């Protein structure tokens, strides 16, 4: 029933389930007879749930979610030998330590099935609240006004603006925000501290999304590799922690802009549900992330994290 609702057609749902269309149609018909009501209406080649069908779907999806949670609990009992791990990560947090940590975890635990999804900072908590993800490695500002979540600040990294060599802004001795924002920015949407830095201006760099209290760049690019390519081929400007652009700066393919405001920083860490026990796989991933971070900052890998409750601004 859920597959039919998701695909909108019996044929597509049957293909997704690996069954024949007549068998699927017969199963739905028997369910309708058992419930004594029609579950789907057919119109213009698509099927739509009736009011009764919508109510049945809510129950069916909840039951499927309970099944996923049961499988998760069983995999927790089995430790790291089997099971799954789903991590949501911000673009820069993934580049800083998420990808390397996932690779190390997979090497040590080949029986695990792992998934890392990139999400914008203000959407990183959605899969946690719906229990579709075990953990987020993202901007900790995302836990503001979310009492169901806990965040552990892992690292606060200053950012640096960068551009292509020969960019006009490099000719300025002391460029300011007005001058830099006269060019389009290639970036991911950024949190409120950057939103506040622009005040009421509407720069060419992007626009202020007042509904979600974030700065949205003119050139919205999801990956750091993509951002770098856009910057190299245009007058676009971007920003990143220095270590993520160090190789390109040394090679002369990117150049650092001498403007480093205090609000230009990456403030990321772990985010998870307060009332959900972290799985062994999630804890192992967190340990690998801390180990990667420790290699960069030369502190013990088992350092005590800074816990941050909802509604409290991180330093």
C-alpha positions as CSV (number, residue, x, y, z in Angstrom):
1,X,0.0,0.0,0.0
2,X,2.8,2.4,0.9
3,X,4.6,1.6,-2.4
4,X,1.5,2.3,-4.4
5,X,1.0,5.7,-2.6
6,X,4.7,6.6,-3.1
7,X,4.9,5.7,-6.8
8,X,1.4,6.8,-7.8
9,X,1.0,3.8,-10.1
10,X,0.5,0.1,-9.6
11,X,3.0,-0.8,-12.4
12,X,5.8,1.4,-10.9
13,X,5.0,0.1,-7.4
14,X,5.1,-3.5,-8.5
15,X,8.5,-3.0,-10.2
16,X,9.9,-1.5,-7.1
17,X,8.6,-4.4,-4.9
18,X,9.7,-7.0,-7.4
19,X,6.2,-8.5,-7.9
20,X,3.7,-8.6,-10.7
21,X,1.1,-5.9,-11.1
22,X,-1.8,-8.4,-10.9
23,X,-0.4,-9.8,-7.6
24,X,-0.1,-6.3,-6.2
25,X,-3.6,-5.3,-7.3
26,X,-5.1,-8.4,-5.8
27,X,-3.3,-7.7,-2.5
28,X,-4.8,-4.2,-2.4
29,X,-8.2,-5.5,-3.3
30,X,-8.1,-8.1,-0.5
31,X,-7.0,-5.4,2.0
32,X,-9.9,-3.2,0.9
33,X,-12.4,-6.1,1.3
34,X,-11.0,-6.8,4.8
35,X,-11.2,-3.2,5.8
36,X,-14.6,-2.7,4.1
37,X,-13.6,0.5,2.3
38,X,-11.9,1.7,-0.9
39,X,-8.3,2.8,-0.2
40,X,-7.3,4.3,-3.6
41,X,-9.0,6.3,-6.4
42,X,-7.8,6.0,-10.0
43,X,-7.7,9.2,-12.0
44,X,-5.8,10.2,-15.2
45,X,-3.5,7.2,-14.9
46,X,-2.5,7.8,-11.3
47,X,-3.9,6.4,-8.1
48,X,-4.6,8.6,-5.1
49,X,-5.4,7.5,-1.6
50,X,-9.0,8.1,-0.4
51,X,-9.6,9.6,3.0
52,X,-9.7,6.1,4.5
53,X,-6.6,5.2,2.5
54,X,-4.7,8.2,3.9
55,X,-5.6,7.1,7.4
56,X,-4.4,3.6,6.7
57,X,-1.2,4.9,5.2
58,X,-0.4,6.8,8.4
59,X,-0.7,3.5,10.3
60,X,1.3,1.6,7.7
61,X,4.1,4.1,7.7
62,X,4.3,4.0,11.5
63,X,4.5,0.2,11.4
64,X,7.3,0.3,8.9
65,X,9.1,2.8,11.0
66,X,8.7,0.5,14.0
67,X,10.2,-2.3,11.9
68,X,13.2,-0.2,11.1
69,X,13.6,0.7,14.7
70,X,13.4,-3.0,15.7
71,X,16.1,-3.9,13.1
72,X,18.2,-1.1,14.6
73,X,17.9,-2.5,18.1
74,X,18.9,-6.0,16.9
75,X,21.9,-4.6,15.1
76,X,22.9,-2.8,18.3
77,X,22.9,-6.1,20.2
78,X,25.2,-7.5,17.5
79,X,27.6,-4.6,17.9
80,X,29.7,-3.7,14.9
81,X,29.6,-7.1,13.1
82,X,26.5,-6.2,11.1
83,X,24.0,-3.4,10.9
84,X,23.7,0.1,9.3
85,X,24.8,3.6,10.1
86,X,23.3,6.7,8.6
87,X,25.1,10.0,9.1
88,X,23.9,13.5,8.0
89,X,26.8,15.9,7.5
90,X,27.3,19.5,6.5
91,X,29.5,20.1,3.4
92,X,32.5,21.5,5.4
93,X,32.2,19.2,8.4
94,X,32.3,16.2,6.0
95,X,35.4,17.6,4.3
96,X,37.1,18.3,7.6
97,X,36.8,14.9,9.1
98,X,33.5,13.1,8.2
99,X,34.7,11.4,5.0
100,X,38.0,10.2,6.4
101,X,36.3,8.9,9.6
102,X,33.8,7.0,7.6
103,X,36.5,5.4,5.5
104,X,38.4,4.3,8.6
105,X,35.2,2.9,10.2
106,X,34.4,0.9,7.0
107,X,38.0,-0.5,6.9
108,X,37.8,-1.7,10.5
109,X,34.2,-3.0,10.2
110,X,33.6,-4.4,6.7
111,X,30.2,-5.9,7.8
112,X,28.7,-2.4,8.4
113,X,26.5,-0.7,5.8
114,X,27.2,3.0,6.0
115,X,25.6,6.1,4.4
116,X,26.7,9.7,4.6
117,X,24.2,12.3,3.3
118,X,25.1,16.0,2.8
119,X,22.6,18.4,4.1
120,X,22.4,22.2,4.4
121,X,23.0,23.4,8.0
122,X,19.3,24.1,8.8
123,X,18.1,20.8,7.4
124,X,20.7,18.5,9.0
125,X,18.4,17.8,12.0
126,X,15.3,16.7,10.1
127,X,16.4,13.1,9.6
128,X,17.3,12.9,13.3
129,X,13.9,13.9,14.4
130,X,12.2,11.4,12.0
131,X,14.8,8.8,13.1
132,X,15.9,8.2,9.6
133,X,19.5,9.0,10.6
134,X,21.6,8.0,13.6
135,X,23.8,11.1,13.9
136,X,24.6,14.4,12.4
137,X,28.0,16.0,11.9
138,X,27.1,19.5,11.2
139,X,26.8,23.2,12.3
140,X,25.7,23.1,15.9
141,X,23.6,26.2,15.5
142,X,21.0,23.7,14.0
143,X,20.0,22.6,17.5
144,X,18.6,26.0,18.5
145,X,15.0,25.7,19.6
146,X,15.1,21.9,19.3
147,X,14.8,20.6,22.9
148,X,14.8,17.0,21.6
149,X,18.3,17.3,20.4
150,X,21.8,17.4,22.0
151,X,24.9,18.8,20.3
152,X,28.5,18.3,21.2
153,X,30.8,21.0,19.8
154,X,33.7,19.3,18.2
155,X,35.7,22.1,16.5
156,X,35.5,25.9,15.8
157,X,37.5,26.7,12.7
158,X,38.1,30.2,11.4
159,X,37.3,30.6,7.7
160,X,39.1,32.5,4.9
161,X,37.7,34.0,1.8
162,X,39.3,32.8,-1.4
163,X,39.1,33.5,-5.2
164,X,40.9,32.8,-8.4
165,X,44.4,34.2,-8.9
166,X,44.2,37.6,-10.7
167,X,40.8,38.4,-9.3
168,X,40.2,42.2,-9.0
169,X,39.6,42.0,-5.3
170,X,43.2,40.9,-4.8
171,X,44.4,44.4,-5.9
172,X,42.7,45.9,-2.8
173,X,45.1,46.4,0.1
174,X,42.4,46.1,2.8
175,X,39.2,44.7,1.2
176,X,36.0,45.0,3.3
177,X,32.7,43.2,3.3
178,X,31.1,45.7,0.9
179,X,33.8,45.2,-1.6
180,X,33.9,41.4,-1.4
181,X,30.1,41.1,-1.5
182,X,30.1,43.1,-4.8
183,X,30.9,39.7,-6.4
184,X,28.7,36.6,-6.4
185,X,29.6,34.0,-3.7
186,X,29.7,30.3,-4.4
187,X,28.8,28.6,-1.2
188,X,26.3,26.7,0.8
189,X,23.6,28.5,2.8
190,X,25.1,29.8,6.0
191,X,23.7,30.3,9.6
192,X,22.4,33.4,11.4
193,X,25.8,34.9,12.4
194,X,26.5,35.5,8.7
195,X,22.9,36.7,8.1
196,X,23.4,39.3,10.8
197,X,26.7,40.5,9.4
198,X,25.0,41.9,6.3
199,X,22.3,43.8,8.2
200,X,19.8,45.2,5.8
201,X,21.9,45.2,2.7
202,X,21.1,43.1,-0.4
203,X,24.6,42.3,-1.8
204,X,25.4,40.8,-5.1
205,X,27.0,37.9,-3.1
206,X,23.5,36.5,-2.4
207,X,20.4,37.2,-0.5
208,X,19.1,37.2,3.0
209,X,16.5,34.5,3.6
210,X,14.6,36.2,6.5
211,X,12.2,33.4,6.9
212,X,14.9,30.9,7.8
213,X,17.4,33.5,9.1
214,X,20.2,32.4,6.8
215,X,22.4,33.8,4.0
216,X,21.9,32.1,0.7
217,X,24.7,32.6,-1.8
218,X,24.2,33.7,-5.4
219,X,25.8,30.5,-6.6
220,X,24.5,27.7,-4.4
221,X,26.8,24.7,-4.7
222,X,26.6,21.6,-2.5
223,X,30.2,20.2,-2.6
224,X,33.5,21.8,-1.8
225,X,35.0,20.3,-5.0
226,X,32.3,22.0,-7.0
227,X,32.7,25.3,-5.2
228,X,36.4,25.3,-6.0
229,X,35.8,24.7,-9.7
230,X,33.2,27.5,-9.9
231,X,35.6,29.9,-8.2
232,X,38.5,29.0,-10.5
233,X,36.4,29.6,-13.6
234,X,34.8,32.9,-12.6
235,X,34.9,36.0,-10.4
236,X,32.9,34.2,-7.7
237,X,34.2,34.3,-4.2
238,X,33.9,31.6,-1.5
239,X,35.3,30.8,1.9
240,X,36.5,27.7,3.8
241,X,38.7,26.7,6.7
242,X,42.4,27.2,5.6
243,X,43.3,23.5,5.6
244,X,40.6,22.7,3.1
245,X,42.2,25.1,0.5
246,X,45.9,24.8,1.5
247,X,46.9,22.5,-1.4
248,X,45.3,24.8,-4.0
249,X,46.8,27.9,-2.5
250,X,50.3,26.3,-2.5
251,X,49.8,25.2,-6.1
252,X,48.7,28.7,-7.1
253,X,45.2,27.7,-8.4
254,X,43.4,29.6,-5.6
255,X,44.3,32.7,-3.7
256,X,43.4,33.8,-0.1
257,X,41.7,37.2,0.3
258,X,43.0,39.3,3.2
259,X,39.7,39.7,5.0
260,X,38.9,37.6,8.0
261,X,35.9,38.8,10.0
262,X,35.2,37.0,13.3
263,X,31.8,35.7,12.1
264,X,33.5,33.8,9.3
265,X,33.9,30.5,11.2
266,X,32.9,26.9,11.1
267,X,31.3,25.8,14.3
268,X,30.5,22.1,14.0
269,X,30.0,19.0,16.0
270,X,27.8,15.9,16.7
271,X,24.1,16.2,16.9
272,X,21.8,13.4,18.0
273,X,18.4,12.7,19.7
274,X,18.4,13.2,23.4
275,X,16.2,10.2,24.1
276,X,17.7,7.7,21.6
277,X,20.6,5.5,22.6
278,X,23.5,5.9,20.2
279,X,24.3,2.6,18.4
280,X,27.8,1.1,18.6
281,X,28.3,2.1,15.0
282,X,27.5,5.7,15.7
283,X,29.8,5.8,18.7
284,X,32.6,4.1,16.7
285,X,32.1,6.8,14.0
286,X,32.3,9.5,16.6
287,X,35.6,8.1,17.9
288,X,37.0,8.0,14.4
289,X,36.0,11.6,13.8
290,X,37.6,12.7,17.0
291,X,40.8,10.8,16.0
292,X,40.9,12.6,12.7
293,X,40.3,16.0,14.3
294,X,43.1,15.3,16.9
295,X,45.6,14.7,14.1
296,X,45.0,18.2,12.9
297,X,44.9,20.1,16.2
298,X,47.4,17.9,18.1
299,X,45.2,17.2,21.1
300,X,44.2,13.9,22.6
301,X,41.6,12.0,20.6
302,X,39.6,11.3,23.7
303,X,39.2,14.9,24.7
304,X,36.0,15.8,26.5
305,X,33.4,17.3,24.1
306,X,31.6,20.6,24.9
307,X,27.9,19.8,25.2
308,X,25.5,22.5,24.0
309,X,21.8,22.6,24.8
310,X,19.2,24.0,22.5
311,X,19.0,27.8,22.4
312,X,22.5,28.5,23.6
313,X,24.8,30.2,21.2
314,X,28.2,28.5,20.9
315,X,31.3,30.6,21.3
